């Protein structure tokens, strides 16, 4: 079975089924776990692709967006002040304010931010949505192109049509076969087979096969993510800690409902993982296990990230009472 097991005491209490694909930058499937052909919504793991038009349209240079700004455009951030202040900075650069954000509201992930809002009697606004950086980037593109900014999140808007085309091209998957839904922040979300998503990440990691404009855009985005990984997630987040440990080698991006995607610049491998039941607690142990089985992490990196590989379970008294244990083996694709 392809599982992440949840062990309480000596007993396995629950199991999460894992699906994963490992693809090289030529598009060859090298390894797999479980079902990789069923379409899945990659959710926020698509954000590095969604940022490509910000660069290709010229918006990033016109508005003098920094690496940290561009990194934030790929983020599912904590809502820490470093994130919200930078979203406001991006909006100021493009001549808009946070009232233009169409991502809706939710409680900030960073509890200190939430406590501060409560103590100051302030409301939770779209600024604190974990997707506000992505939305600021979409607004930058719309503003630069002279397009409407009040409905930039709708599928028929040019911003979303450019993104759809980019995803089709990066993942080498027909645009009319990509199934569409609506993401938690209100923008279109894209469903593709897991191996195609992994291929897209392989091309993000090694863009040599792309045309010059696309290659430059991809290199700028991956450089931005690894130069400012704290913008992608934040404090105590796997995306940030993983890219910090990788020292520029890896890009990694989480998606809701148990999705994680990785690009390895050194080998050109792309990895896409989906926890079948959507439980996010299993996705980081699975990602770590895939990386370890592929031999992509050093001993020092494994030690540094060990709390993500076998996360401990604690009770209300903060006593350790169990852990999550990856229990699967990558299967070599038949052609290899």
Protein Blocks (a to p, Z undefined) as FASTA:
>chain_A
ZZddddehjbcfbdcddddddddfkopafbdehjfkbccdekjmlmmmmmmmmmmnommm
mnopafklmmmmmpccehiaklmmmmmmmmmmnopafklpcnbpaddfblmlmmmmmmno
pacdfklpmklmmmmmmmmmmmmnopafklmmpmklmklmmmmmmmmmmnopafklpccd
ddfkopacddddfklmmmmmmmmmmmmlpcfklmmmmmmmmmmmmmmmmlmnoghifklm
mmmmnnomaccdddeehiacdddfknopacddddfklpaklmmmmmmmmmmmnopacfkl
mmmmmmmmmccdddfkopafbdcdddddddddfkZZ
